[in-house]
Amino acid sequence: MSPSSVSARVAQTVLGMFVVLGVLVSGAWAQANVQGQWSAVTNWPILPIHVTLMPTGKVLAWGHDATNNTTLGTIWDPSTNSFQTTSFSNADLFCSGHGLLADGRVFVAGGHNMADYKGLTKATLFDPATSVWSSAAAMSFARWYPTVTSLPDGRTLVTSGAINCNGCNATVPEIYDPTTNSWTQLTNASLSLPIYPHMFVLPDGRVLNTGSYELPVVTRALDISTQTWATIDPTPLDAGSAVMYRPGKILKTGTSANSAPPYVNAAATAYVLDMTQGSPAWHSINPMAFARSYHNMTLLPDGNVVVTGGIGFTNPDTQTLSVFAAEMWSPVTQAFATMASMVTPRVYHSTALLLPDGRVLVAGADNTTVPARIS
C-alpha cells in the first residue's frame, strides 16, 4: 500500500458534478435510456482527497498541491465557483477521519506521520464561521485512516486507524466531547477493525460496523453505553462502499482494497441489511452493472443512491479498467440503472458528496493526468 507516495499526485484536480437529468453529449441529447448529466470541467487548486460539506453550503477540502504540500486546504463556494485558501500547520491531515460537530465545526481525527501506516494522536477543528483552524485535545492512540462517526448526543466516535505499522491498528474506540474538549476511551469495547471501517448510527443508538475500506469483516453493533459488541451477521461479506439509505437500512457494494498486492478482480455484488427487523441478516440483491472497487455511493434527496467511479481491478494504477458510468439504485425496486458516464477516472482517493442544490460533487483520484475540470 502506498497512499502517501505523494510524488504520484498532481496539482491540477479533476472534479465531477452530476445532475440527475438527461445527458447532453456533443451538443445533442443522448439516448433516452441514459440518464443524468455531467457538467463541464473546472480547475481546483488542490487534489481534494478529503471533502466536507459545511453548514454554510461551502465545501472544505484538503489534499495535495503541485509541491506535495499536505497542509494546504481550500474552501469552495458552489454558488460562485470561487476558492479561498485555508492553510494550517498543526498536523498533516492526509488520510485522517472527519465529520461535523453539532455546532457546525469540522472535526478531524488523526492524520499522516511521515510514513505509511504511521498515525497521529492529534485532533483538529475547523470553524466555518471564522475560517480558522485550531487544535483539539489529543487522542490516546495515533490513528491513520480512522473513521469518525457523529453520535446523537453531540459527541464523536473514532474507531480504528493504523498506529505505526501495517496491521497495527488502534483497537480501543475513543469518544470526543466538544463541550469539555476531552476524550473517553471505550477500553471494554476493544476490537481490531481494518482501517476506515464503515460505521453507521442505528435508530436505537448503537453503532453498526458493516465493512471497511480494506477488508471484509463480520457485521457487529457497538453499544456505547455498555461498551459491548454484538454480532449481527457472522458472514464477512465484502464491499468497497456502503451507505445507510433509510434509518437502519444499509446497502453495500463492490470490493474492498487497500491499493497493495495481491490484486484481484473487483465484484459487482450488492447486499442489503435491514436492522429494523427482528433477526437482521445480509441479503444478496441484483448486482451493479459494473464491477467496482474504490467507488463511492451517495444518498440523494429522493432516497435513491448514486454510485460513481471505481475500477474493475484492485490495482488502482490500472486505469484502463476504470468505470466511467454512474449507476442509480432504487430502494423500491432494489435494482441498479446505468446513468451517464464521466470522462475522467475516479478511483483511489476519489471523493463524492451531495451539495445543497441536489447535485453530486465527484472529485479527486490519484494518477490523474488530464487537465482539471468538472466532468
C-alpha positions in Angstrom: 0.0 0.0 0.0 1.4 3.4 -0.9 -1.2 6.0 -0.2 1.3 8.5 0.9 3.5 8.3 -2.2 2.8 11.9 -2.9 5.1 12.2 -5.9 2.5 10.5 -7.9 -0.1 13.2 -7.2 -0.8 16.1 -9.4 -1.7 19.7 -8.6 -4.5 20.0 -11.2 -7.5 18.3 -9.6 -10.2 16.6 -11.7 -13.7 17.2 -10.4 -17.1 16.0 -11.5 -20.6 17.4 -11.0 -23.5 15.1 -11.6 -27.0 16.3 -12.2 -29.9 13.8 -12.4 -31.4 15.0 -15.7 -30.9 13.9 -19.3 -27.4 13.6 -20.6 -26.0 16.1 -23.1 -23.3 14.6 -25.4 -21.6 16.7 -28.1 -24.4 19.3 -28.1 -27.2 16.7 -28.6 -29.3 14.8 -26.2 -28.2 11.2 -26.0 -30.4 8.1 -26.0 -33.3 8.2 -23.6 -32.1 5.2 -21.5 -29.0 7.1 -20.4 -29.9 9.4 -17.6 -28.1 12.2 -15.7 -25.8 14.9 -16.9 -22.2 15.7 -16.1 -21.2 19.3 -16.1 -18.2 20.8 -17.7 -14.8 20.5 -16.1 -13.0 23.1 -13.8 -9.6 23.6 -12.2 -9.2 23.3 -8.4 -6.0 24.4 -6.6 -5.5 21.1 -4.9 -6.2 17.4 -5.2 -9.2 17.1 -2.8 -8.6 13.7 -1.1 -10.9 14.9 1.8 -14.1 16.9 1.3 -16.7 18.0 3.8 -19.9 20.0 3.1 -20.2 22.6 5.8 -23.4 24.2 7.2 -22.5 27.4 5.1 -23.1 25.4 1.9 -19.4 25.7 1.1 -17.1 22.7 0.8 -13.9 22.4 2.9 -11.3 20.3 1.1 -7.7 19.3 1.7 -5.2 17.1 -0.1 -2.1 17.9 -2.1 -0.9 20.6 -4.4 1.9 20.9 -7.0 4.6 20.9 -4.4 3.1 18.0 -2.5 2.1 20.4 0.3 -0.2 18.4 2.5 -1.1 21.3 4.8 -2.9 23.3 2.2 -6.7 23.4 2.2 -9.3 25.2 0.2 -12.9 26.3 0.6 -15.0 26.0 -2.5 -18.2 28.0 -2.9 -20.5 26.2 -5.3 -22.7 29.2 -5.8 -19.8 31.3 -7.2 -17.3 28.6 -8.1 -14.7 30.5 -6.1 -11.9 29.3 -3.8 -10.4 30.5 -0.5 -7.1 29.1 0.6 -7.1 27.9 4.2 -3.6 26.8 5.4 -2.8 25.0 8.6 0.4 23.8 10.2 -0.7 21.8 13.3 -0.9 18.4 11.6 -0.6 16.6 8.3 -4.3 15.7 7.8 -3.7 13.3 4.9 -5.7 10.1 5.4 -7.4 11.4 8.5 -11.0 10.8 9.5 -13.5 13.7 9.7 -17.1 14.7 10.4 -19.2 17.6 11.6 -19.9 18.6 15.2 -23.3 19.7 16.3 -22.2 23.4 16.2 -21.1 23.1 12.6 -17.4 22.9 13.1 -15.4 20.3 11.1 -13.8 17.7 13.4 -10.7 15.9 12.1 -9.1 12.9 13.8 -5.5 11.7 13.2 -3.5 12.0 10.1 -0.2 11.2 8.5 3.1 11.0 10.5 5.8 11.0 7.8 5.2 7.4 6.6 2.6 4.9 5.6 0.6 3.3 8.5 2.0 5.9 11.0 -0.8 7.9 12.5 -1.2 11.0 14.6 -2.8 11.4 18.0 -3.8 14.9 17.0 -7.4 16.1 16.6 -8.1 19.2 14.6 -11.0 21.6 14.3 -12.1 24.0 11.5 -14.7 26.7 12.2 -16.6 27.6 9.1 -17.8 30.9 10.7 -14.3 32.2 11.1 -12.4 30.0 8.6 -9.9 29.3 11.4 -8.2 26.0 12.2 -7.4 25.0 15.8 -6.2 22.0 17.8 -8.5 19.9 20.0 -7.3 17.7 22.8 -5.2 14.8 21.5 -6.4 11.3 21.4 -4.8 8.5 23.4 -3.9 6.5 20.2 -2.3 7.5 17.0 -4.6 6.9 14.1 -4.1 6.9 10.3 -7.2 6.0 8.2 -9.6 6.2 11.2 -13.4 6.6 10.9 -15.2 9.5 12.6 -18.9 9.0 13.4 -21.1 11.8 14.8 -23.2 10.5 17.7 -26.8 11.6 18.6 -25.7 13.2 21.8 -23.3 15.6 20.1 -20.2 13.6 20.8 -18.0 12.0 18.2 -16.8 8.4 18.0 -13.4 7.5 16.4 -12.6 3.9 15.5 -9.6 2.0 14.1 -6.7 3.7 12.3 -3.1 2.5 11.9 -0.8 3.4 14.8 2.7 2.7 13.5 2.7 -0.2 11.1 0.6 -2.2 8.7 -1.9 -4.1 10.8 -1.1 -2.3 14.0 -4.5 -0.7 14.3 -5.9 1.1 17.3 -8.3 -1.4 18.9 -9.8 0.9 21.5 -12.6 3.3 20.3 -12.4 6.8 21.6 -15.2 9.4 22.1 -14.6 13.2 21.8 -16.8 15.5 23.8 -16.7 19.0 22.3 -18.3 20.6 25.4 -15.4 19.6 27.6 -12.7 19.2 24.9 -11.9 15.8 26.3 -11.7 12.1 25.3 -13.2 8.9 26.8 -11.6 5.6 25.9 -14.0 2.6 25.4 -11.5 0.1 26.8 -14.0 -2.6 27.3 -15.0 -2.4 23.6 -11.5 -3.1 22.3 -11.8 -4.7 18.9 -9.4 -4.9 15.9 -11.0 -3.4 12.9 -9.4 -2.8 9.5 -8.7 0.8 8.6 -11.5 3.1 7.6 -14.3 0.9 8.9 -17.8 1.6 7.6 -19.8 2.8 10.6 -23.5 3.8 10.9 -25.6 5.1 13.8 -28.7 2.9 14.2 -32.1 4.2 15.3 -31.6 2.6 18.7 -28.4 4.5 19.2 -26.0 1.6 18.6 -23.2 2.0 16.0 -23.1 -0.6 13.3 -19.9 -1.8 11.5 -20.7 -3.2 8.1 -17.3 -3.5 6.5 -14.1 -1.5 5.9 -12.0 0.2 3.2 -9.5 -2.6 3.0 -11.1 -5.9 4.1 -14.5 -7.7 4.7 -15.5 -8.1 8.4 -18.1 -9.7 10.5 -21.0 -7.3 11.0 -21.2 -6.1 14.6 -23.1 -3.4 16.5 -21.5 -1.4 19.3 -23.5 -0.4 22.3 -21.6 2.6 23.6 -23.3 2.7 27.0 -22.3 -0.9 27.8 -19.1 -0.9 25.7 -20.1 -4.2 24.1 -20.2 -5.5 20.6 -23.0 -7.8 19.4 -22.6 -9.9 16.3 -25.3 -9.2 13.7 -24.2 -11.4 10.8 -21.2 -13.7 11.2 -20.6 -14.0 7.5 -17.9 -11.5 6.3 -19.4 -10.3 3.1 -17.1 -7.9 1.2 -17.9 -4.4 0.0 -15.9 -1.4 -1.1 -18.5 1.2 -0.2 -21.6 1.3 2.0 -24.5 3.7 2.6 -27.4 3.9 5.0 -30.3 4.6 2.6 -33.1 4.5 5.2 -32.8 4.6 9.0 -31.3 1.3 10.0 -31.1 0.0 6.4 -27.7 -0.4 4.7 -26.7 -1.0 1.1 -23.1 -2.2 0.4 -21.5 -3.0 -2.9 -18.3 -4.0 -4.7 -14.9 -5.0 -3.4 -12.7 -3.6 -0.7 -9.0 -2.9 -1.3 -6.0 -1.2 0.2 -4.1 -0.4 -3.0 -1.5 -3.1 -2.3 -1.0 -6.5 -3.9 -2.1 -9.2 -4.3 -4.6 -7.6 -6.7 -7.8 -9.2 -7.6 -10.8 -8.6 -9.9 -13.5 -6.4 -8.4 -17.0 -7.7 -8.0 -20.4 -6.1 -8.8 -22.1 -7.7 -5.9 -24.6 -5.9 -3.7 -26.2 -6.6 -0.4 -28.8 -5.0 1.9 -29.3 -5.3 5.6 -32.4 -4.2 7.5 -31.6 -3.6 11.1 -35.2 -2.7 11.9 -36.1 -6.4 11.5 -36.2 -8.9 14.4 -33.4 -11.1 13.0 -31.3 -8.9 10.7 -29.0 -10.5 8.1 -27.5 -9.5 4.8 -29.4 -10.4 1.7 -27.9 -10.5 -1.8 -29.7 -8.4 -4.4 -29.3 -7.8 -8.1 -25.7 -6.7 -8.7 -24.4 -3.5 -10.2 -23.9 -3.3 -13.9 -20.2 -2.9 -13.4 -17.7 -4.4 -11.0 -16.2 -1.7 -8.8 -13.5 -1.1 -6.2 -12.5 2.4 -4.9 -16.0 3.6 -5.7 -18.4 6.0 -3.8 -22.1 5.8 -3.1 -24.1 8.9 -2.3 -27.6 9.1 -0.8 -29.8 11.5 -2.9 -32.6 13.7 -1.6 -35.2 11.4 -3.1 -33.9 8.4 -1.3 -32.1 6.8 -4.2 -28.4 6.1 -4.2 -26.0 7.1 -6.9 -22.8 5.0 -7.5 -19.8 6.8 -9.0 -16.3 5.9 -10.0 -14.3 2.8 -9.2 -12.3 0.3 -11.2 -12.7 -3.3 -12.1 -9.4 -4.4 -10.6 -8.0 -3.6 -7.2 -4.7 -2.2 -8.6 -5.6 1.5 -8.7 -2.9 2.2 -11.3 -4.7 0.0 -13.9 -6.8 3.0 -15.1 -7.8 1.3 -18.3 -10.3 -0.7 -16.2 -11.9 2.4 -14.7 -15.7 2.6 -14.6 -17.0 5.8 -16.1 -20.7 5.2 -16.0 -22.7 6.2 -12.9 -25.4 3.9 -11.6 -28.6 4.7 -9.7 -30.0 2.3 -7.1 -33.7 2.4 -6.1 -34.6 1.2 -2.6 -38.1 0.4 -4.1 -37.0 -1.9 -6.9 -33.6 -2.8 -5.3 -32.2 -2.6 -8.8 -29.4 -0.5 -10.4 -29.9 1.6 -13.5 -27.0 2.8 -15.6 -26.6 6.5 -15.8 -24.4 9.0 -17.7 -20.7 8.4 -18.0 -17.9 10.6 -16.7 -14.8 11.4 -18.8 -12.3 11.1 -16.0 -11.2 8.1 -13.9 -12.4 8.3 -10.3 -10.5 5.6 -8.5 -8.2 5.6 -5.5 -8.5 8.8 -3.4 -11.7 9.9 -5.2 -14.5 11.6 -3.2 -18.2 12.3 -3.7 -20.7 14.3 -1.7 -24.2 15.7 -2.1 -24.5 19.5 -2.5 -27.4 21.6 -1.1 -28.9 22.1 -4.6 -29.1 18.3 -5.1 -26.1 17.9 -7.4 -23.4 15.4 -6.6 -19.8 16.6 -6.5 -17.3 14.0 -7.6 -13.6 14.9 -7.1 -10.1 13.6 -6.7 -8.4 10.4 -7.6 -4.7 9.7 -7.9 -2.7 9.4 -11.1 -5.0 11.9 -12.8 -3.1 13.3 -15.8 -5.8 15.2 -17.8 -6.3 18.9 -17.1 -8.5 19.6 -14.1 -12.2 20.1 -14.9 -15.7 19.4 -13.7 -17.0 16.4 -15.7 
